Amino acid sequence: MTTLISSRKPKPSPILFFVKWAVVLLSILITGYLVTIMYAQGEILFALLTLVMLGGGIYIFTSQRAYSWRYVFPGLSGIGVFILFPLISTIAIGFTNYSSKNQLTYERAQSVLMSRQSVSGEVLNFALHHQGEDWVLAFTDSQTGENFVSNPFSLNSPLTELVDVVQTNDLPVTEKATPKEVTSARNVLKSFIGLMPDGREIRMKSLREFAVTKPLYILQEDGETLKNVETGVLIRPNFEVGFFQQIDENGNFIQGTNTESGFSVSIGWDNFIKVFTDKNIRGPFFSIFIWTVAFSALTVFFTTALGTILASLVQWEALRGRAIYRVLLILPYAVPSFISILIFRGLFNQKFGEINQFLDLLFGISPEWFNDPFLAKAMVVIVNTWLGYPYMMILCMGLLKAIPDDLYEASALNGATPWQNFTKITLPLLIKPLTPLMIASFAFNFNNFVLIMLLTRGGPNMTNTTAPAGHTDLLVSYTYRIAFEGGGGENFGLAAAISTIIFLIVGALAIINMKASRMKFD
């Protein structure tokens, strides 16, 4: 008797089926809500990222066709959120005028200008009175003698809404607040906006007076032009520079009349072109680029050479106390790098550092490590070699274990010297597996921001440059200084453009190095 086994999968229970699609529907609603909110606030990149990540996740975890993608989706999500999205955002900022003066959107900048108030000469004396658990303000017009009283409000937190003020013949008779209480409540009183019976608004002018205010700017019929009610000057958004500027009678912009509230606009390739055409940026950029490449190459060379030599020595069986030497040589790698850098900053101090004291005692010289460009660069390379050689030494110690002893025994029978063993056997067998690590070390040191900022802060500074730049600056620290230390407002757009160029340079150098190493060792 044979038993037929059905190949059909058992149907899920109705409860599980309902729960599954309820969760899916809820996820879709949440995704749609988040995307809508982000898009409405002008965060288009965040909205797109949320739509792609959450939408893709919903499809992958509900579709049988995409079942295999469930295992790689978390990794792809991490790549998208932490690598691709910051990269795309940086590139996008490089095509804008985004800076400390141009952070807002156009709509937000217009709203900020229209929220500014003009204080008139009409002044109201005030007194703060208790009314149960709340407070009221009593006003007296200094010119007409009219009295007004506000609706009750709380002093527990700043006010966010208008408070109605009504005219009255009788002022409150409850206890007045003392000057000390008024002073302690000034933050809340500054947020108080009273709406008078005739529609005027009043705001706090001093600890004794409120004043009638009115909007400083009035929006004109075209929906863009604003008129200053005090001066009658017209301002209009200039989308080429990202500022509201005054206009003349012909509607032309008057240069040099930027308002404080700038907004971010797209300026195309201007930031990238500026890097290569503006002599005040081009000169420091290429000088720093050459130094960055030289610093990275010298660091890789010295750390690899020193690490390989020391690894060969501590692996030498005839050497006594090898374990102690290993521990001592690895100590620089065990100490946090920022501590070592700060210690070296003290050691190289030109007046009190132990290194200069030692050189002065032996040779009668005290080098100016932090003032001389060449010595500053030499110091940076020395410190970075000290920080990096233990890593290469540890790698080489492991790789040396993989070299067969038969090769050294055969070379010994042929009468080879230790130097010949090192150059003919050890070094060739180490270089090939070390090449990818050397490329990674080059890329890391190309962006070694911590070393430069803690040791020299890019100094000594270059002269005759508009952007802050130093002789020991790497491209990454130069970009940081442009973004956060630039005079006249931090230029994040230009910094993002330079960051994009750095990314392309490092990527191109990595590809060239990998192809060259493949051609050499394959």
FENVEN-V80400 format. One record per helix or strand. SS is the DSSP state (hx for helix, st for strand). FROM is the first residue (numbers start at 1). LEN is the number of residues. If there is no record, write none. Layout:
SS/FROM/LEN
SS/FROM/LEN
This chain:
hx/14/27
hx/44/19
hx/67/27
st/96/1
st/99/1
st/102/1
st/104/1
hx/106/10
st/117/15
st/134/8
st/147/4
st/153/1
st/163/6
st/176/1
hx/179/6
hx/186/5
st/194/2
st/201/4
st/209/7
st/217/3
st/226/3
st/234/5
st/243/5
st/253/1
st/263/1
st/266/1
hx/270/8
hx/279/36
hx/322/13
hx/337/11
hx/354/10
hx/373/29
hx/405/9
hx/418/29
hx/449/7
st/461/1
st/470/1
hx/475/11
hx/492/30
